[in-house]
Amino acid sequence: MQKHLFKAGTAQVDITPPLGTVINGEFTSRYANHIADPLYAKALIMQDGVTTLLILVVDICVMQRDFLDEVKNLIAEQTGIPPQNQLISSTHTHSAGSVADLLMGHVDWGYRKKLPALLVEAILKAQQRSVPAHIGYGWFDEPRHMVCRRYRMKANYRPFNPVSGEADAIKTNPIGGENDIVERTSKPDTELRYLAVKGIDGEWIGLLANYSLHYVGDCERGTISADYFGWFAKELTELLGTDSAFVGMMSNGTSGEVNIWDFLDPDRYPAGNHEKSQLIGKELAIGVVTSLSDVTWEVQPVLGSRYAEITVGLRKPTPEELETAKALVEQTDYENIQFDQRGYQQVYAREQVLLAEYPDEKQVPVQAFRVGSGVIGALPGEFFAETGLHIKAERPDKKYFTICLANDYVGYVPPAHELEKGGYECWRCRSSHLAENAEGILMNSLLAQINSL
């Protein structure tokens, strides 16, 4: 009898921050005054006798290289898994602890100091739980729970750009401008794809899903919550009837311009706290369970990995723009800022001053894992659906998906033609600063990795 070489293990560790912790993801810091549901670090380890791969999905908004490199080195020291075989991503819930500065939301240094050990703990547990296993890929289409959040508006509506001071061609999230909407400007990636993992005894080990919905955000500002990512895992576990060893994981796909704040049909979801997240999580979990009958299981999947650091230029203010920004910063009381048109100009003026200190180029991680007959790609920012759909078109077998916000956070990475239109995702700042050609460079680098596996 052939020896079964492929093993897999999963584990999750509670990483819920304490009350009072800093929450980032909006224009200013928030502070946790309610914990609605726990946050987790969820690990999947796979090994084929030659190669070991690690995928870690963390309930957090973003994680950057200065934090993740430290974590990856700790993992390598304690498990032997090299950093290039580690894929660590953020779900992008906007109701979690902060380990990165975003706009005027700052780092919670106590939480940042505590989190690395918890991430390593999840991986060590998954490694200890590794058992002979097999894998399978599945998918289904679910267009109901995502819309493009970038809109073309009527001629009388002038979307204000706080960086340039001029009008954009599109408006992101046109709150109050619903009557001036002409149309949405892009097509979301509406498929949910997943990697399912079972023991050879038939017991569930884990399931890694991927869906390109930014987040839901249906809770009060001071709330800690895993958003729909957490509800999906909870509902999936219940529907499968598995024990506590099963780990359901939802990763974020190419969702840079996609959310569920529907400005054309705003009343189609329940309005209570967490009700929309729970509904979406449950319906996605039902979709997974329904589609499992179509999964073909692979008994001895072979693993492989590709990793590269790609040099990309940055968009930075000109000397004239920098002087204008500095003058505005000098006039601003940031402790008492008002979020009107002037206030957004003040926020982005500060961003120009800080961005000017960045180097002119950045090393950006791009990664791909082969898992059996399928491939999982990893990109380190908020990429638009167009990017993910283009890559998927090169892999028509439905056994591919892109995990974004992985291995770093380089901000929004819109296609060049979207940058020309403006909109929130394109406003130059520390969370949208890669050069105009960055999306094409990084996408083509990932495609080359995929094709080489």
Summary of the structure (lengths in Angstrom):
residues: 453
radius of gyration: 21.4
end to end distance: 28.5
largest distance: 76.6
contacts: 1610
relative contact order: 0.16
helix: 31%
strand: 30%
